Amino acid sequence: MITVEEATEQVLSRIEPLPAERVDLVDALGRVLAEPVVSDIDVAPFDNSAMDGYAVRAADVAGAGDDTPVTLEVLEHIPAGAWPGRTVGPGQASRIMTGAPMPPGADAVVMVERIRPGEAAGGPGGTVLICAPAAARENVRARAEEVREGETVLLSGETVGAAAIGLAASVGHAELVVRRRPRVAIVSTGDELVDVTEKPGPGKIRNSNSYTLAALVRLAGGEPHILGVARDTMDDTRALLSRASEFDLMVTTGGVSMGDFDVVKVVLEEIGELDFWKVAMRPGAPQTFGTIDGTPFFGLPGNPTSTMVGFEMFVRPVIRKMAGFTSLVRPRVLATLSHDVKKKPDRRYFLRSRITRRPEGGYSVAIAGNQSSALLTAMHRGNCLMSLPEGESFFAAGTEVMCIRLDMEEGTA
């Protein structure tokens, strides 16, 4: 058996980011930019008002107050989307809406809450009473305040979020060049499996692992493709595994242990290349990795929790590297054990646990329930994997242990 660290290094050293593709703007959400985004205009493209109010000359309203209002002639009404038609001179103002271009001559905006209507209700041809001073550039958003024409606004390698989508749209990009999502083939194995729509008969169970893996692949940034169930025969298993070259990655669950009908490892050695098939970890020591026709292949154990732990430790980082992310692993934090924990010293344990923040600072952690690898309840209730290293068998309450945060995305700790 090899260690978790050795397995991780061996796996990731074989993986490169996938080629880029051009996609519609919204379809780029959550993906990694493969080309920078450059602005074709200034943003904002012109000086504009940050408030509904009146565009004025700051010098005209320097002494304005509630008891000493300044009366100004109103020239025009400038809504957003229109262009000013008049120049503001001494003793004049223009009614202006948020986002509307500043008229020539004006250098400040007095918000509507600080005025009183004069003649003609403060509209064009009438007057307005200004009841507060305004400094030069007050409530004015300057041209190119955010971005200048020709400036790079998004860098290659950045993850595209909602704000990045809006920024790209504001600088004229209807499409973005991003890393392709990995297409991941999913195969469950075993004569005991029936479809989720069937009620299991004697000796049968529903195929939940395919759906768990599909969800995990999607959350990691991949594109899941469930190929079906490979029965416990060489021919059936070979037929499905031979489709690996149609995809960027293939993941199977079950059939990699030492049972009489566990044929995945045998088929992999026949049609592909086997790198390793056992890792010193619990749950899920039978972790198989290799390639089929150049496509990376993972054979995960069949017990539901073993499948999920193996995915988190090895498959998820591969999907993220293929998708162009540079942060590949979940956040790690130290937490204080709430109770004693015993384990065998021969391998690393990943216990399904729940981490909580303590009022006095730091974190505490406790096992989330039954740790059987056949049960998913503790995985569902937990929010982390408590990582307990090889070589030790007892961890007393109060010991600091490493926890892998399953409730956080990579790079958010």
DAPE-V650141 format. One record per backbone hydrogen bond with DSSP energy under -0.5 kcal/mol. NH is the residue of the N-H (numbers start at 1). CO is the residue of the C=O. Records with the same first field share a line. If there is no record, write none. Layout:
BEGIN
NH->CO  CO
END
This chain:
BEGIN
2->278
7->3
8->4
9->5
10->6
11->7
12->8
13->9
14->11
15->12
18->322
21->178
23->21  176
25->174
28->24  25
29->26
30->160
31->28
32->323
33->158
34->177
35->177
37->154
38->36
39->151
40->171
43->147
48->141
49->100
50->139
53->96
54->110
55->94
56->108
58->56
60->57
61->57  58
62->59
64->61
65->68
70->130
71->69
72->128
73->91
74->126
75->73  93
78->95
79->77
82->79
88->104
89->87
92->89
93->73
94->55
95->76
96->53
97->78
99->49
100->97
101->82
102->47
106->103
107->56
108->56
109->138
110->54
111->109
112->52
114->111
115->112
116->129
118->127
121->118
122->119  127
123->120
125->74
126->123
127->119
128->72
129->116
130->70  128
131->114  129
133->64
137->107
138->135
140->137
141->48
142->140
144->44
145->142
146->43
147->43
150->39
151->148
153->37  151
154->37
157->33
158->155
160->31
161->159
165->161
166->162
167->163
168->164
169->165
170->166
171->167  168
172->169
173->168
174->172
176->23
178->21  176
179->32
180->19
184->182  223
185->183  249
186->225
187->251
188->228
189->253
190->230
193->190
194->205
198->195
200->198
204->201
205->192
207->194
208->206
212->208
213->209
214->210
215->211
216->212
217->213
218->214
219->215
220->216
221->217  218
222->217
223->182
224->222
225->184
227->186  225
228->186
230->188
231->229
233->231
237->233
238->234
239->235
240->236
241->237
242->238
243->240
244->241
245->242
246->243
247->244
248->183
249->183
250->296
251->185
252->298
253->187
254->300
262->259
263->261
264->255
265->255
267->263
268->264
269->265
270->266
271->267
272->268
273->291
275->273  289
276->289
279->285
280->2
281->279
282->348
287->285
288->286  299
289->276
290->297
291->273
292->295
295->292
296->248  294
297->290
298->250
299->288
300->252  298
305->373
306->373
307->303
308->304
309->305
310->306
311->307
312->308
313->309
314->310
315->310
316->311
318->314
319->315
320->316
321->317
322->318
323->319
324->321
325->320
328->326
333->403
335->401
336->363
337->399
338->365
341->395
343->393
347->344
348->280
349->388
350->282
351->349  386
353->351  384
354->366
356->364
358->362
361->358
364->356
365->336
366->354
368->352
375->372
380->376
381->377
382->378
383->353
384->353
385->404
386->351  384
387->385  402
388->349  386
389->387
391->345
392->389
395->341
398->337
399->396
401->335
402->387
403->333
404->385
405->331  403
406->383  404
407->383
408->405
411->329
412->409
END
